[in-house]
Amino acid sequence: MITRFLDLLFADRRNSAGIAKDRLKIVLAHERASRDAPEFLPALQKDLLAVVARYVEIRDDMLRVNVGRSGDTSLLEINVEIDGANVKPVRNVSAAEPPKPAPRIAVDRGSPVPWAEPG
Amino acid sequence: MAKIIVLTSGKGGVGKTTSAAAIAAALALRGKRTVVIDFDVGLRNLDLIMGCERRVVFDFINVINGDAKLNQALIKDKRNDNLYIFPTSQTRDKDALKRDGVERVLEELKEDFDYIVCDSPAGIEHGAITALYFADSAIIVTNPEVSSVRDSDRIIGILASKSRRAEHNLEPVDVHLLLTRYSLERVKRGEMLSVEDVNEILSIPLLGVIPESESVLRASNTGTPIVFDQESPAGRAYVDAVARFLGEQREMRFTKPERRSFFRALLGKA
């Protein structure tokens, strides 16, 4: 009874090293990805945002572009969050210039993409 | 061929200067001709840790500018004939550390020494970049604590992209982890990142674990590199780390609970 009470009281403190480790892993994964990112990435992100914004209302932080690796293959990963975004009425848009072609990136369609893997 | 080793961390106060002094002294004790250079221009402290602050006449910047000869600025350690200290300047001019000047001085030192140990300033500014630029090996001094681990990761990235070896497409800088101020007690209580945790996050080879020890403050109070204190656990851990650096296999100490002595076990005491 007393030990259970103590466990409850000190649970957070006992686990603080584990919390530290988890936080570090997440923040370093982000920082490493942006550190190794190719230079064209911010421009690509801006162009993609402009295109998506023609169809749905989207904030800057709802579209993320990353370059990752899966085995020997480089992957261009584009995540667009549109859940809760307002759909704009579709117009005949031809005004905006098509974005300049980005450098070609090999995508191995055979292997599953890392973010689709179970777990 | 002389080897240039940089001690760096990004974060301040993790024990770079203490470690630079200890590692240089341990290399000298192993018979290697060693010079330890203070790169922290404007905040000279290696002289105090090495106990030679009253013998500084000329400094690194004087030699770079050609105002003094190398042998006028190098201070020979009184405890070990293989060990020399190269103090930095107290100037506030941060650009005094010119890269071509530093390179010239390092080339001259390479003729006389086996190991050139560079004590980097904290941060990722000019001084820190200059200290790591010419390195063959880097020892990343890290505390088992979130901000230190994060800054170490940043510095590892900089070594891989901004060092001379990276810029010239040479073999990359040989990077090692030195975990300092480690408290096994706190790790066991789940309050401190363990060696395994830090190793898993940074994934660079582990050179050594230095236990938190009262003897470190005592050593800096008296201006004695900690490896000269035979009794100090931290001093012994540095000696081990240097042995590993020189290619020896040594088991990690102070990372697992000490084996209980026979009598203590008999008495049932922890």
Boltz contact constraints between the chains, C-beta under 6 A:
constraints:
  - contact:
      token1: [A, 14]
      token2: [B, 190]
      max_distance: 6.0
  - contact:
      token1: [A, 15]
      token2: [B, 190]
      max_distance: 6.0
  - contact:
      token1: [A, 16]
      token2: [B, 191]
      max_distance: 6.0
  - contact:
      token1: [A, 17]
      token2: [B, 190]
      max_distance: 6.0
  - contact:
      token1: [A, 17]
      token2: [B, 192]
      max_distance: 6.0
  - contact:
      token1: [A, 17]
      token2: [B, 193]
      max_distance: 6.0
  - contact:
      token1: [A, 20]
      token2: [B, 146]
      max_distance: 6.0
  - contact:
      token1: [A, 20]
      token2: [B, 193]
      max_distance: 6.0
  - contact:
      token1: [A, 21]
      token2: [B, 197]
      max_distance: 6.0
  - contact:
      token1: [A, 24]
      token2: [B, 146]
      max_distance: 6.0
  - contact:
      token1: [A, 24]
      token2: [B, 149]
      max_distance: 6.0
  - contact:
      token1: [A, 24]
      token2: [B, 201]
      max_distance: 6.0
  - contact:
      token1: [A, 28]
      token2: [B, 153]
      max_distance: 6.0
  - contact:
      token1: [A, 35]
      token2: [B, 157]
      max_distance: 6.0
